[in-house]
Amino acid sequence: MATFRELHHGTAPLVLPNAWDVGSALAFAAAGYPAVGTTSFGIAASAGMPDGGRSSRLATLTLVAQLSHMDVHVTADIEDGYSDDPADVADLVAELASLGVSGINLEDSTDGHLVDPAAAAAKISTVKHRNPGIFINARVDNFWVSEQATVDQVLSRARHYEVAGADGIFVPGLARPEDIRAVTAGTSLPVNVLAHPTLTVAELGALGVRRISSGSLPYRRAVDAAVEAVNALRDGSPLPPATPYWDLQARLVGFRQNPAETD
């Protein structure tokens, strides 16, 4: 199996599904994806909490511990590391690494606002020094939080993070093709974007993108599909197809009995 790092340098971009629980992670693995990420939004929402504000720490750790024996790479969305202290963030990542996590996402915003890039770089540097094998995907949130939302500002932050030891950058909210091309051309790090509403994986790859994350899209679509299924039942419409109960039950039983063979 290719290493997680190698998956960012293949002939096509890495398509990364983001799971919010064991069932969704098992489904993505069964569909053949070599790596699965977590989604802080999906995890927080499943626990009845809004995203952000460092709300997903415990639930993320719990989920990652459950997924640690899956025969796929797991990368964890840890918001801003859930702390301002680089040493605390490095301790958290060391705990994740002990569970077999291949990578992390580490944001450079807190409570919806950008932080000083030097502070974000300090976290990256400390995490990398303590956990050299972890793939650090440094999230550059200029476009996401609509602050200093220019390509030049994104690339300025990306340079800070590359020097600090980041292995890739993630630019959520980056959407215009000309901006995507400018960012990928302006850094030697593999660039990660969210699933694009109009550009295909091949088109994003042609723009230089090396990783495409589903983000919270699967969770949000699952919520919509659940409502649609019950609406169909109520309204007398044909019920939508779904994986049989016994197939999903067998997958979960197999995971509990032999978690390393659930792919």
C-alpha positions as CSV (number, residue, x, y, z in Angstrom):
1,M,0.0,0.0,0.0
2,A,1.3,3.5,-0.9
3,T,2.3,5.7,2.0
4,F,0.0,8.6,2.9
5,R,2.6,11.0,1.6
6,E,2.9,9.1,-1.7
7,L,-0.9,9.4,-2.2
8,H,-0.3,13.1,-2.7
9,H,2.0,12.6,-5.6
10,G,0.1,10.1,-7.8
11,T,-1.0,10.6,-11.3
12,A,-4.4,12.0,-10.1
13,P,-5.3,14.0,-7.0
14,L,-6.1,12.1,-3.8
15,V,-9.8,12.1,-3.2
16,L,-10.2,12.1,0.5
17,P,-13.7,11.3,2.0
18,N,-14.3,12.7,5.5
19,A,-16.1,10.5,8.0
20,W,-18.0,11.5,11.1
21,D,-18.4,8.0,12.7
22,V,-17.3,4.4,12.4
23,G,-20.1,3.5,10.0
24,S,-19.2,6.2,7.5
25,A,-15.5,5.4,7.7
26,L,-16.2,1.7,7.1
27,A,-18.4,2.6,4.1
28,F,-15.6,4.7,2.6
29,A,-13.0,2.0,3.2
30,A,-15.3,-0.6,1.7
31,A,-15.7,1.7,-1.4
32,G,-12.0,1.4,-2.0
33,Y,-10.7,4.7,-0.7
34,P,-7.1,4.3,0.6
35,A,-7.3,7.1,3.1
36,V,-10.1,8.5,5.2
37,G,-10.2,11.8,7.0
38,T,-12.4,13.0,9.8
39,T,-14.7,16.1,9.6
40,S,-14.8,18.4,12.6
41,F,-18.2,19.7,11.5
42,G,-19.8,16.2,11.1
43,I,-18.3,15.0,14.4
44,A,-19.4,18.1,16.3
45,A,-22.9,18.1,14.7
46,S,-23.4,14.4,15.5
47,A,-22.7,15.3,19.2
48,G,-25.2,18.2,19.1
49,M,-22.5,21.0,19.0
50,P,-21.7,23.7,16.5
51,D,-18.4,23.4,14.6
52,G,-15.3,25.2,15.8
53,G,-14.6,26.6,19.2
54,R,-12.5,23.6,19.9
55,S,-15.7,21.6,20.5
56,S,-14.7,18.4,18.7
57,R,-11.5,17.4,20.6
58,L,-12.9,14.5,22.7
59,A,-15.2,13.2,20.0
60,T,-12.3,13.3,17.5
61,L,-10.0,11.4,19.8
62,T,-12.7,8.8,20.5
63,L,-13.4,8.3,16.8
64,V,-9.7,8.1,15.8
65,A,-9.1,5.5,18.5
66,Q,-11.9,3.4,17.1
67,L,-10.6,3.7,13.5
68,S,-7.0,3.1,14.4
69,H,-7.1,-0.6,13.3
70,M,-8.6,0.0,9.9
71,D,-6.4,-1.0,7.0
72,V,-6.5,2.5,5.5
73,H,-4.7,5.7,6.2
74,V,-6.5,7.9,8.7
75,T,-6.0,11.7,8.9
76,A,-7.6,13.7,11.7
77,D,-9.1,17.2,11.5
78,I,-8.0,18.7,14.8
79,E,-9.2,22.3,14.2
80,D,-6.5,24.6,15.5
81,G,-5.0,21.9,17.7
82,Y,-7.5,22.8,20.5
83,S,-4.9,25.0,22.2
84,D,-2.8,28.1,21.8
85,D,0.2,26.3,23.3
86,P,2.4,24.6,20.6
87,A,3.5,22.0,23.2
88,D,-0.1,21.0,24.0
89,V,-0.8,20.6,20.3
90,A,2.3,18.5,19.9
91,D,1.2,16.3,22.8
92,L,-2.2,15.8,21.2
93,V,-0.6,14.8,17.9
94,A,1.7,12.4,19.7
95,E,-1.4,10.7,21.1
96,L,-2.9,10.5,17.7
97,A,0.3,9.2,16.2
98,S,0.4,6.4,18.9
99,L,-3.0,5.4,17.5
100,G,-1.5,5.1,14.0
101,V,-2.8,8.3,12.5
102,S,-1.0,9.2,9.3
103,G,-1.8,12.9,9.1
104,I,-3.6,15.9,10.6
105,N,-5.2,19.1,9.4
106,L,-4.1,22.1,11.5
107,E,-6.0,25.4,11.0
108,D,-4.5,28.9,11.2
109,S,-7.8,30.4,12.4
110,T,-9.5,30.4,15.8
111,D,-13.1,31.3,16.5
112,G,-13.6,32.4,12.9
113,H,-10.6,34.7,12.6
114,L,-7.0,34.3,11.3
115,V,-4.3,34.0,13.9
116,D,-0.8,35.5,13.5
117,P,1.0,33.2,11.0
118,A,4.0,33.1,13.3
119,A,1.8,31.5,16.0
120,A,0.5,28.9,13.5
121,A,4.0,28.2,12.3
122,A,5.2,27.7,15.9
123,K,2.5,25.0,16.3
124,I,3.6,23.3,13.0
125,S,7.3,23.4,14.0
126,T,6.7,21.9,17.4
127,V,4.4,19.2,16.1
128,K,6.8,18.2,13.4
129,H,9.8,18.1,15.8
130,R,7.9,15.9,18.1
131,N,6.2,13.8,15.4
132,P,8.4,13.8,12.3
133,G,6.4,11.0,10.6
134,I,3.0,12.8,10.7
135,F,1.8,14.5,7.5
136,I,0.9,18.0,8.5
137,N,-1.7,19.6,6.3
138,A,-1.5,23.3,7.2
139,R,-4.9,24.9,6.7
140,V,-4.7,28.4,5.3
141,D,-8.1,30.0,6.1
142,N,-7.9,33.4,4.4
143,F,-10.7,32.6,2.0
144,W,-12.7,30.5,4.5
145,V,-13.0,33.3,7.0
146,S,-12.9,36.1,4.4
147,E,-9.9,37.8,5.9
148,Q,-6.9,39.0,3.8
149,A,-8.6,36.8,1.1
150,T,-6.0,37.2,-1.6
151,V,-3.7,34.7,-3.3
152,D,-0.7,36.7,-2.2
153,Q,-1.7,36.5,1.4
154,V,-2.4,32.8,1.1
155,L,1.1,32.2,-0.4
156,S,2.7,34.3,2.2
157,R,1.2,32.1,5.0
158,A,2.1,29.0,3.0
159,R,5.7,30.0,2.9
160,H,5.8,30.4,6.7
161,Y,4.2,27.0,7.2
162,E,6.5,25.3,4.7
163,V,9.6,26.6,6.5
164,A,8.1,25.4,9.8
165,G,7.7,21.9,8.4
166,A,4.3,21.6,6.9
167,D,3.9,18.8,4.3
168,G,0.9,20.2,2.5
169,I,-1.5,23.2,2.5
170,F,-5.2,23.1,2.6
171,V,-7.0,26.2,1.3
172,P,-10.8,25.8,1.9
173,G,-12.9,28.4,0.1
174,L,-10.4,28.6,-2.8
175,A,-12.8,28.4,-5.8
176,R,-11.9,30.5,-8.8
177,P,-9.8,28.5,-11.3
178,E,-7.3,31.3,-11.8
179,D,-6.8,31.5,-8.0
180,I,-6.4,27.8,-7.7
181,R,-3.7,27.8,-10.4
182,A,-1.9,30.7,-8.9
183,V,-1.7,29.0,-5.5
184,T,-0.6,25.7,-6.8
185,A,2.1,27.4,-8.9
186,G,3.2,29.5,-6.0
187,T,4.1,26.7,-3.6
188,S,6.1,23.5,-3.8
189,L,3.8,21.9,-1.3
190,P,0.9,19.7,-2.4
191,V,-2.3,21.8,-2.4
192,N,-5.6,20.5,-0.9
193,V,-9.0,22.1,-1.7
194,L,-12.5,21.2,-0.9
195,A,-14.8,19.5,-3.4
196,H,-15.6,22.1,-6.0
197,P,-19.3,22.7,-7.0
198,T,-18.4,22.8,-10.8
199,L,-14.8,21.6,-11.3
200,T,-14.2,17.9,-11.6
201,V,-11.3,16.0,-10.0
202,A,-9.6,15.9,-13.4
203,E,-10.0,19.6,-13.9
204,L,-8.7,20.4,-10.4
205,G,-5.8,18.1,-11.1
206,A,-5.0,20.0,-14.3
207,L,-4.9,23.2,-12.1
208,G,-2.3,21.6,-9.9
209,V,-4.4,20.4,-7.0
210,R,-3.0,17.2,-5.4
211,R,-5.7,16.5,-2.8
212,I,-9.5,17.0,-2.8
213,S,-11.4,16.7,0.5
214,S,-15.1,16.0,0.7
215,G,-15.3,18.0,3.9
216,S,-18.7,17.9,5.6
217,L,-20.5,17.3,2.3
218,P,-21.1,13.6,3.0
219,Y,-22.5,14.3,6.4
220,R,-24.7,17.1,5.1
221,R,-26.0,15.0,2.3
222,A,-26.7,12.1,4.7
223,V,-28.9,14.4,6.7
224,D,-30.7,15.5,3.6
225,A,-31.1,11.9,2.4
226,A,-32.5,10.8,5.8
227,V,-35.2,13.5,5.5
228,E,-36.0,12.6,1.9
229,A,-36.4,8.9,2.9
230,V,-38.9,9.6,5.6
231,N,-40.7,12.2,3.5
232,A,-41.1,9.5,0.8
233,L,-42.5,7.1,3.4
234,R,-45.0,9.7,4.7
235,D,-46.0,10.9,1.2
236,G,-46.5,7.4,-0.3
237,S,-43.6,7.9,-2.8
238,P,-41.3,5.0,-3.8
239,L,-38.7,4.4,-1.0
240,P,-35.1,5.2,-2.0
241,P,-32.7,2.3,-2.2
242,A,-30.3,1.7,0.7
243,T,-27.7,-0.8,1.7
244,P,-29.5,-3.7,3.4
245,Y,-29.4,-3.7,7.2
246,W,-27.7,-7.1,7.3
247,D,-24.9,-6.0,5.1
248,L,-24.1,-3.0,7.3
249,Q,-24.5,-5.2,10.4
250,A,-22.0,-7.7,9.0
251,R,-19.6,-5.0,8.3
252,L,-19.7,-3.7,11.9
253,V,-19.5,-7.3,13.3
254,G,-16.5,-7.9,11.2
255,F,-14.9,-4.6,12.3
256,R,-15.3,-5.6,15.9
257,Q,-14.1,-9.1,15.5
258,N,-11.1,-8.4,13.2
259,P,-10.8,-4.6,12.6
260,A,-7.7,-4.9,10.4
261,E,-9.7,-6.6,7.7
262,T,-12.6,-4.2,7.2
263,D,-11.5,-2.8,3.8
